[in-house]
Amino acid sequence: QYALGGEALGLDIQATRFLLRAAKSGVRFSRTATLGRQNLSLKPAVLIADARRVGLSKLTDDVEAIYAAHPYADELLRRLGVDDLDAVDASDYEGANIVFDMNDVLPEALRGRYDCVFDGGAMEHVFDLPRMIRNLAGLLKVGGTLISINGANNLMGHGFYQFSPEFFFRVFSPENGFQIEEVVLSELHADAEWRRVSDPASIGKRLQIANLERTYIMVRARKTADVEMFAQAP
């Protein structure tokens, strides 16, 4: 009934694991925006096992309610601490309550509004990438968290872009008002080994991976200041 999958906006097995890890680490979700209405694309037994693995066993008591909202992940997000949940999308065909194209300039009414912004695979589909980044930063309060999960390898043809660790470390940097908290590379399948990534600038060499599997880059970054992004190009 609930497929294991990837390549959709939302929470497949690896994206869910990264989100649960963020919740366990203390990320504040009180007011959260998701980019697109997020799907929940894993079996209940898998969610239960992963929740227990990271120390969020309380979720096991809520599985029936979480999956009553299937295919959407709204109820899972609420049980991770979301009080106010907005879905931002370029159209309302999946029930997004804020219709906004991330290629456009962010409305003032949305600036500094959210404790967390969850990008479960939208960034790779937005053509004007610098504008997209500015909008993500603009949505967040100072102290808020961006969680971004997009394609790194072997997803050619899925979106406009595939991303490298260098991109995220240089874009979500102190100069641009951010601090990277975690970057992980993971293939999409259930048994994939996570590869935690250091800033290439800190180790003085490129970080490259050549593989045959579809691979995510999963990023958690905290907004530390309201500054003009890209005052100097990365």
C-alpha positions in Angstrom: 0.0 0.0 0.0 2.8 2.4 0.9 5.6 2.2 -1.7 9.3 2.5 -1.0 10.4 5.1 -3.5 12.3 8.2 -4.4 12.4 11.1 -6.9 9.1 12.6 -5.5 8.7 15.8 -3.5 8.7 14.5 0.0 9.7 11.8 2.4 11.1 8.6 1.1 13.2 6.4 3.3 16.4 8.4 3.3 14.7 11.8 3.5 12.6 10.6 6.4 15.7 9.3 8.2 17.3 12.7 7.8 14.2 14.5 9.1 14.0 12.2 12.1 17.7 12.9 12.8 17.1 16.6 12.7 14.2 16.3 15.1 16.3 14.2 17.5 19.0 16.9 17.3 16.6 19.5 18.6 15.6 21.4 15.5 12.7 23.7 16.2 9.8 23.0 13.9 7.1 25.1 15.5 6.3 27.2 12.4 7.4 25.2 9.3 7.1 25.7 5.6 7.5 22.9 3.1 8.3 23.5 -0.5 5.4 21.7 -2.1 3.0 19.4 -0.3 5.2 16.6 1.0 4.4 13.0 0.3 5.1 10.2 2.8 6.5 7.3 0.7 7.5 4.5 3.1 5.8 1.7 4.8 4.6 2.1 8.4 6.8 -0.7 9.7 9.8 1.1 8.3 8.9 4.4 9.9 8.4 2.6 13.2 11.8 1.0 13.0 13.6 4.2 12.1 11.8 6.2 14.8 13.0 3.7 17.4 16.5 3.7 16.0 17.0 7.4 16.5 15.2 7.5 19.8 11.8 8.9 18.8 9.8 5.9 19.9 6.8 8.1 20.8 6.0 8.2 17.1 5.1 4.6 17.2 2.0 5.5 19.2 0.9 7.8 16.4 1.4 5.7 13.3 -2.4 5.2 12.6 -3.0 9.0 12.7 0.1 9.7 10.6 -1.0 7.3 7.9 -4.6 8.5 8.0 -3.3 11.6 6.1 -1.6 9.4 3.5 -0.2 10.2 0.9 0.8 13.4 2.6 3.3 13.8 5.5 1.4 16.6 7.3 0.6 14.5 10.4 4.2 13.2 10.7 5.4 16.8 10.6 3.0 17.8 13.3 4.1 15.0 15.6 7.7 16.2 15.2 6.7 19.5 16.7 5.0 21.5 13.9 2.3 23.8 15.2 1.8 25.9 12.1 2.4 24.2 8.8 2.4 25.9 5.4 3.0 24.3 2.0 4.5 26.7 -0.6 4.1 25.7 -4.2 3.8 27.3 -7.7 0.2 25.9 -7.9 -2.4 24.6 -5.6 -3.1 21.3 -7.3 -1.9 19.3 -4.3 -3.5 21.7 -1.8 -0.6 24.1 -1.1 -2.0 27.0 1.0 0.6 29.5 -0.2 0.8 29.8 -4.0 4.2 31.3 -4.9 6.8 30.6 -7.6 10.3 30.4 -6.1 11.7 32.0 -9.3 10.0 35.2 -8.2 10.9 37.8 -5.6 9.7 36.7 -2.1 6.8 38.7 -0.8 7.5 40.8 2.3 4.7 39.0 4.1 6.6 35.8 4.0 10.0 37.1 5.2 11.3 35.9 8.5 8.2 33.8 9.2 9.5 30.3 9.7 11.5 28.3 12.3 12.1 25.6 9.7 11.9 25.3 5.9 11.9 21.8 4.5 13.0 21.4 0.9 12.3 17.8 0.0 13.5 18.0 -3.6 12.3 21.4 -4.9 15.6 23.2 -5.4 16.6 21.1 -8.3 13.5 22.1 -10.2 13.7 25.9 -9.8 15.5 27.4 -12.8 16.6 30.7 -11.1 18.7 29.1 -8.5 20.2 32.2 -6.9 16.7 33.6 -6.5 15.6 30.3 -5.0 18.4 30.5 -2.4 17.6 34.1 -1.5 14.0 33.1 -1.0 14.8 30.1 1.2 17.0 32.4 3.4 14.2 35.0 3.4 11.6 32.6 4.6 13.6 31.7 7.7 13.8 33.5 11.0 17.3 34.1 12.4 18.0 30.9 14.3 15.8 28.9 11.9 16.8 25.8 10.1 16.9 24.8 6.5 16.6 21.1 5.7 17.3 20.4 2.0 17.3 17.1 0.2 18.1 17.1 -3.5 19.9 15.1 -6.2 23.7 14.7 -6.2 24.5 11.8 -8.6 22.7 9.8 -11.2 19.5 11.8 -11.3 20.1 13.4 -14.7 16.8 14.3 -16.4 14.9 14.5 -13.1 15.4 18.3 -12.6 17.5 21.1 -13.9 20.4 20.5 -11.5 22.4 18.0 -9.5 24.4 19.4 -6.6 27.9 19.1 -5.1 28.9 19.5 -1.5 31.0 22.6 -2.6 27.8 24.3 -3.6 26.1 24.1 -0.2 29.2 24.9 1.8 29.9 28.0 -0.2 26.3 29.2 -0.4 25.2 28.5 3.1 28.2 30.1 4.6 28.8 32.6 7.4 29.3 35.3 4.8 25.7 34.6 3.7 24.3 34.4 7.2 24.3 30.6 7.6 26.1 27.9 9.4 26.2 24.4 7.9 25.3 21.8 10.6 25.4 18.6 8.6 25.9 17.5 5.0 25.3 13.8 4.1 25.5 11.9 0.8 23.3 8.8 0.6 22.1 6.5 -2.1 18.3 6.2 -2.2 17.9 2.5 -1.3 17.0 1.4 2.2 20.4 -0.2 3.1 22.5 2.8 1.9 25.5 3.9 4.0 25.5 7.6 4.8 28.7 9.5 4.0 29.1 12.6 6.1 30.8 15.3 4.3 33.3 17.9 5.5 33.8 21.3 3.9 36.3 20.9 1.1 37.8 24.2 2.0 38.7 22.9 5.5 40.5 19.8 4.2 42.0 21.5 1.1 40.8 19.2 -1.6 37.8 18.3 -3.7 35.4 15.8 -2.5 34.3 13.5 -5.4 32.2 10.4 -5.6 31.6 8.2 -8.6 28.9 5.6 -8.2 26.1 3.9 -10.1 23.2 4.6 -7.8 20.8 7.6 -7.5 22.3 9.7 -4.7 20.9 12.4 -2.5 22.8 15.3 -0.9 21.0 16.1 2.4 21.8 19.3 4.1 20.9 21.0 7.5 21.9 24.6 7.8 21.0 27.2 10.5 20.4 30.9 9.7 22.6 33.0 11.9 22.1 36.5 10.5 20.0 38.6 8.2 22.5 39.7 5.6 22.5 40.4 1.8 23.2 37.0 0.2 25.8 36.9 -2.5 27.2 40.4 -1.8 30.3 38.6 -3.0 29.8 35.7 -5.4 30.9 32.3 -4.0 
